[in-house]
Amino acid sequence: MKIEKKVCATIHGDVTLYTLTNSCGSRVVLSSLGAGIVSVEVPDSDGNLANVAIGYADPADYMADGPCAGKIPGRYANRIAGGKLRVEGRDYQLAINNGPNALHGGPTGFHNRIWESRVEGDSVVFSRVSPDGEENYPGTVSVSAIYSWSDDHVLTLELKAITDAPTVVNLTNHAYWNLEGENSGSVLGHKLYLTASRYLPTDESLIPTGEIATVKGTPMDFTVAKTLGEDIEKPFPALEYGKGYDNCWLVDDYVGGARKTVAVLEAPKSGRVLEVATTQPAVQIYTGNWLAGCPKNPEGRSYDDYDGVAIECQGLPDAPNHPDFRSQQLYPGEVYSELIEFKFTTK
């Protein structure tokens, strides 16, 4: 594996970019800003390379971008109702940055920080220490994100964290995928399959109600592959609240620590296929409903709504406020350890 390093001076500080090139010439570019995925160049069914990850022309534009493109949000990915968090009997008020709720760890969350970085063998390791009280979360948390890229086009992300005091941790990667190429327009013609027969209904602000519902007979059913656009305009609360898909599905037959394929995305023209596997209990599907107005992409335009789809393997949103949900609490002496794999093939 060839790994090249480049340091870019930005108004936010030095951002380090890493380019990982496999033996086939396929490349992944990673950034220390948000420990993020900048681009992934993989072949189509005719062998033509194209970048399939939405990204921006300027490395500095990833700071505080609305879409959180390619980055690792934290300390708690997704939403927490009213920003209200209770840990070990003590209440904490988090920043409100998404309607009435807290989102992705707050405005200065992990995704808007420049991480420490280094090369270890064939991997790139990003790390940072989140001090006690950062964004008003309790406990000092040391976190790392380890990326590796293989000759058979598998991008692996290992997420690890430890704490010195009880806290909550929920980490994911927020890459948006367009398997026709990042500048090719809408992804609503892509087909999606999910190994998930249940999802979390939400209120109008996209906070889970606490119900765990079956997808059967609803537009939320991807247990048989269908295009993202097939049902997206149907009159259904989840789709109306989010202007498209922005919901969490529970992985069927989940076993903690066990790797499982949870999503398969297919592009009709290029023949590219993305298989997503994880040890996480759930996956948030977001069809880029609010991408318009984001920073300019490498071709010099802002993306339009629905130009990419995020497949975010994670813990359940607002779990700290739902005792029946799988807990995302982390205690001293424990290790938060999760895996996400993005495997690119063709059909």
N, C-alpha and C positions, 0 to 999 in steps of 0.2 A: 504494500500500500504506500503510495506517495502522498506525503502531507506537506503542504506549503503554508507558510505563515506570512501574513501581511498586516502591518499596523497602520491604521488610518486615524489621523488627527481629526477630531470633530469638536464642535462647541460643547459637547458633553464630556470630553476627555478622550483618551486614546481607545479606539475600538479595534480589537484584534480579530481578523478574519482568517479562517483555516479552510484550505481547499484539500479535500481528500479525493484522490483519483485512483480508481481500481484498475486492474489489468485490462479491462475492456475499454478504458477511456471514459467511463461514466464518472461524474463528479458530484460531490456534495460540498457546499460552502456553508460554514458555520460562523456565528458571530458571538463575541463575548458580551455584546449588548443583549441582555435577556437570555443568554445561553441559547441562542436561537438558530433555526434553520433558515438560511438565506435563499438557497437554491438547491435543487436536485435534478441533475441532468441524466436522463435515462432514455434508452432506445424505444422506438415504437416497433410495430410488427414488421416494418421494412428496414429496421436498423438505424433509423434517423434519430439523432439525439435532440432532446428539447428539455428545457427546464419546466418542471411540473409543479413547482411550489411558488405560490404568490409571494412577491417581494418588492422591494423598492430600489430605486436607482442610487440613492444616497444612504450610506450606512448610518448617518445620524438620524434619518427619518424614522427609524424604528423606535426611537425614544418617544413615549407617550402617544403612540399612534392608536387610534380608536380600535382597529381590528385586532391588535395584539399579534400581528402576523409572525408566525413561526417561532414565537418565544415561549418561555416557561413561566407561566403566572404563578404567583404564590405570595404569601405563605398558604393561602387557601384559594385554589382555583374555583371558578364559578361563583355562585351567589350565596350570600348569607343575609337572611331576612332582617331588614332594618339595621343592618350592621351590628346586631346584638349577639354577643358571644358570652357564654358562661363556661368557665373551666374551673373545676374543683371548687364549686360554690361561689366563685368570684365573677362579677359581671365586668365585661369590657365593651366599650363602644368603639366600633370600627368606623372608618370614614365611609360616608355615603357617596358613592360615585357611579351609581347605575339606577336611575329613578330613585325609589325609596330604599335601595339596598346597597350592600357592599359587594363589589365584584373583583375577582382576581387578586385579592390581597391589598387592594387600595391603589391610589394614584402613584405611590412610590413603591409598589410591590416588586417582587423579584424580576418581573419582565421589564421594568424600567430602571434596572441597575446594571452597571458594567461588572461582570463577574471576573474573578481571577481565572487564568486559563493556562494549560500546559499540554504538551504532547506526551503520552505514555504508550510506548510501543506503537500499535496501529490505531490507537484511540486518542480522542481529544477529551480532556477533562476540564469542565468548568466547575468552579466552586465559589462559595461565598459564606460569610457568617452574618446571619441576621440577628442583630442584638436584641436583647430583652426590651420590649416596648416599641420596636419598629412597627409602624402602622398600628400601634397599640395592641399588638399580639404579645402574650406572655412568653417568657423563656427565650434564651439564646439558642438559636437553631443553626447548626452547621449543615449545609446542603451541598450536594454535588450532582452534576449531570454528566454522564459519560457516554459519548457518542462513538460508534464504530461503523464502518462502511465495508461491505464485503464484495468479493469478486462476483457473487451471484446477486448483487443489487439488493442487499438487505441493509437498511439503516436501523441500527439498534440503539436505543436510548435506555440507560439505567439511571434511575432516580433514587438517591439515598439521602437520608436526613437523620440527625440525632439532636437531642435537646438536653438542656440542663435543668429544665422545669416543665411541669405538665403544660401542654399546648395542643394545638390542632395543626395538622399538615395535610394538604391535598395538592398534589402536583400533577401536571400534564404537559403536553406540548400542544401549542395552538397553531400549528401549520395549517394552511389552506391549500387544498390540492385541486389542480385542474389538469387532468391526464392528457388533454389535447395540447397542452402547452399553456403557460401561465398568462399569455396575452391573447388567448383564443376566444374569450367571451364566456357566455353562460355555461355552467356545469349542469343545468337542469336536465340535459339529455344523458348524463352519466347514469348508469345503473348501480344501485346499492343493495347489498345483502347484509343483514345483521343476524347474528346468533343471539337474538334478544326478543323474547315474546312478551315482555312487560316493559312499561315505561312509567315515568313520573308525571302525572298531570300537575299543572301549575295554576297559580292565580294570574291575573293580568300583568303583574310585574315579573313573571317567570320564576316565582318562588314555588317550590313543591308544596302541594296541599297536604302531603302526608300519605295520600292514597298511592298504592302501587296497582296499576291497572293493566289489563290485558290489551295487546295491540289488535287482537282479532276483531275483524269487522270495522276497523278504523283506518284513517289515512296514515297512522303511525306504524302500520304493519310492513316490515321489510324482511320478514322471514322467508318470503319468496322474492327474489330480486326484481326490482322495478326501477324505473327512472325517478330521479329526484323530483322531476316536474309533474309526474303523473297525477298526484293528488294534492299538490301544494296549494292550489287555489280553491280547494273544496271548503265549504263552510264547516269548520271544526275549531273549537276553542284554541287548541294549541297552536294551530297555524295562523289564526287571527291575532292572537296575542303577540306572536313573534314576527309577523309578516313573512312567515315561512317556517322551516324547521329550526328550532333552537331548544331542544329537549334532551333529556337524559334517559337512556335505555339501560335496563339491568341485564347483565350478561347471564345467559342461561347456564345452569349447572355450575355456577361459580364456586371455585375452591381457592382459598387464599394461597398465594404463592405459585399457583399452577398457571403456566402459560397456555393461552387459548386464542385461536383466531376468532375475532369478534366482528370484523367487517371486511367486506370485499367490494371494491369500487372498480367499475369498468367504464372505459371510454369507447364510444361507438366507432369513431373514425380512426384513431391512432392504434386501437387494439391494445393499448396499455391497460394493465390491471394492477391495482394496489390491494394487497392483503395486509390487514392490520391485526397483529396479535399482541396480547398483553396479559399481565397478571392482575390488572385492575378489575374492580367489580362492576364498572359501568362505563358507558361511552356516551358523550354528548355529541350530537350531530347538529351542526350549525351551517346553514346553506348560504352564509355570507350575505344575510339579508340587509345589512347596512354598510356594505363596502364602499359605496359611492362617496366621494369626497376624501378618500384616503390619500396618502402621499403618492407621488408619481412613480410608476413602475419603470423598469429599465427601458421601455419603449417610449417613455415620456408622457404617459397618460395615467389618470387615476382609474382604478378599477371601477366597474359598475357593480351594483347589487347582483348577487348570485354568480359572480365570476369565479368563485372558489368554494369548496366545502371543507369545513374543519371536522375532523374525526378525533375527538378529544377523550382518550382513555383516562379515567379518573375515579375518585371516590364520589359519593353522592353529594349533590349540591345541598347546602343548608343542613347537612347531617348533624352539626352540633345542636340544632334546635328540634331535631326529630329523634327521640330516643329509640324508635323502632328501626331507624336506618343504621347501617353498618357504621360503627364509630370511626372517626378520623383522628381521635386523640392519640398523642404520642407522649410517652413518659420517659424520664431518665432511665438509661440502661437498655431501652428498646432501640431498634433500628427500623426506620421507615425505608423499605426497599421494594421498588416496583420496576417493571420492565415494560417497554413498548417497542414493538418491531414493525417497521414499514418495509414490506417486501414488494418489489416491483418486477412484474413479469409481462408477457404479452399473450394474447390469445390467438 
